């Protein structure tokens, strides 16, 4: 399975143009999944009312790309029951995953391709 891994350092992926550029990069690399460190997502992504997460996830779904968010999101989840539910439901599917580290991502990917 081809992955596009985004560097932890760089601009926050907070607007539609940045997301579309990332999707374009994924297509250029023939990636099926894009792996984004939590550091590249701003706090607005984790405030579901802002609509940022929904817009990002919808773009990835429209282009049939998986999105894996890697890193510690516990502070965001602790502050929002809605986000906690969103993360739990996302992790049950095959479109969006929230994983704590690379090892957890590799394990999920292994389950996915079996």
Backbone torsions as a table, in degrees:
resi	resn	phi	psi	omega
1	UNK	NA	130.5	-178.1
2	UNK	-86.7	129.3	178.8
3	UNK	-117.9	145.4	168.0
4	UNK	-108.7	116.7	-179.6
5	UNK	-100.8	126.8	179.7
6	UNK	-91.3	137.5	177.2
7	UNK	-65.2	148.0	178.6
8	UNK	-68.1	-29.5	179.8
9	UNK	-94.2	138.8	179.3
10	UNK	144.3	-179.4	-177.5
11	UNK	-67.1	149.9	176.0
12	UNK	-66.5	136.4	178.2
13	UNK	-85.7	75.4	-171.1
14	UNK	-112.0	-4.4	179.8
15	UNK	-129.6	168.4	-174.9
16	UNK	-61.5	-38.7	-178.8
17	UNK	-61.8	-44.6	179.8
18	UNK	-62.8	-40.0	179.2
19	UNK	-66.9	-43.3	-180.0
20	UNK	-67.1	-35.7	174.8
21	UNK	-61.9	-42.1	179.1
22	UNK	-64.6	-41.7	177.1
23	UNK	-63.7	-40.6	176.2
24	UNK	-61.1	-41.9	176.5
25	UNK	-62.0	-40.5	179.6
26	UNK	-62.5	-42.7	178.5
27	UNK	-65.9	-39.0	179.0
28	UNK	-62.6	-34.4	179.6
29	UNK	-89.8	-0.9	-176.8
30	UNK	58.2	35.8	-178.9
31	UNK	-79.7	146.9	175.1
32	UNK	-99.5	-24.6	179.9
33	UNK	-133.3	146.0	173.7
34	UNK	-114.6	129.1	-177.9
35	UNK	-107.2	116.1	-175.2
36	UNK	-119.0	121.3	174.6
37	UNK	-65.5	144.4	-177.8
38	UNK	-56.5	-27.7	-179.7
39	UNK	-62.9	-22.4	-178.2
40	UNK	-87.0	-3.6	178.2
41	UNK	-109.2	128.1	-178.9
42	UNK	-75.8	169.3	179.7
43	UNK	-57.7	-29.4	179.9
44	UNK	-62.4	-32.0	178.0
45	UNK	-58.8	-37.2	-175.8
46	UNK	-89.8	-0.8	171.1
47	UNK	-99.9	96.5	-171.9
48	UNK	-57.2	-31.1	179.5
49	UNK	-63.5	-22.1	-179.7
50	UNK	-69.3	-25.7	-179.5
51	UNK	85.6	-4.9	-177.7
52	UNK	-63.9	-49.5	-178.9
53	UNK	-60.0	-44.6	179.5
54	UNK	-60.1	-42.0	-179.8
55	UNK	-66.9	-42.4	-180.0
56	UNK	-64.5	-49.7	-178.5
57	UNK	-61.4	-39.6	179.8
58	UNK	-63.5	-41.2	177.7
59	UNK	-60.4	-45.9	179.3
60	UNK	-63.5	-40.7	178.5
61	UNK	-64.1	-42.2	179.8
62	UNK	-59.3	-34.7	-178.7
63	UNK	-97.3	8.9	176.9
64	UNK	55.0	45.9	176.6
65	UNK	-115.9	140.9	173.6
66	UNK	-84.1	150.9	178.3
67	UNK	-127.7	123.6	176.7
68	UNK	-115.0	121.3	176.0
69	UNK	-98.1	120.5	-174.9
70	UNK	-112.5	124.9	176.6
71	UNK	140.5	179.1	-176.2
72	UNK	-83.4	112.9	177.1
73	UNK	-112.3	16.2	-173.9
74	UNK	-58.1	-36.0	-179.5
75	UNK	-66.4	-34.4	178.1
76	UNK	-73.6	-41.9	-179.1
77	UNK	-66.2	-38.6	179.7
78	UNK	-64.1	-27.3	-176.5
79	UNK	-90.7	-6.4	-173.7
80	UNK	-148.1	114.3	176.2
81	UNK	-65.4	-36.8	179.1
82	UNK	-63.0	-41.7	178.4
83	UNK	-66.5	-41.0	178.2
84	UNK	-57.1	-44.7	178.1
85	UNK	-65.0	-41.8	179.3
86	UNK	-60.5	-45.0	179.8
87	UNK	-63.8	-46.1	-179.4
88	UNK	-60.0	-47.0	-179.7
89	UNK	-67.1	-40.1	178.8
90	UNK	-61.1	-42.2	-177.3
91	UNK	-70.3	-13.6	175.1
92	UNK	-81.8	-17.4	-174.2
93	UNK	-98.0	-163.7	-177.2
94	UNK	-126.1	23.7	-177.4
95	UNK	-118.0	-41.4	-174.6
96	UNK	-139.5	126.2	176.6
97	UNK	-126.0	144.7	170.4
98	UNK	-114.9	116.8	-178.9
99	UNK	-127.1	148.4	-175.4
100	UNK	-74.5	-25.5	-176.5
101	UNK	-160.9	176.7	-177.9
102	UNK	-63.1	-36.7	179.9
103	UNK	-61.8	-42.3	178.6
104	UNK	-66.0	-36.3	177.4
105	UNK	-64.3	-46.9	-180.0
106	UNK	-60.1	-39.3	177.8
107	UNK	-63.5	-45.5	178.4
108	UNK	-62.3	-43.0	179.1
109	UNK	-63.0	-38.4	177.3
110	UNK	-61.5	-40.4	177.3
111	UNK	-67.6	-36.3	-175.7
112	UNK	-65.8	-37.8	-174.7
113	UNK	-93.7	0.1	177.2
114	UNK	-77.9	NA	NA
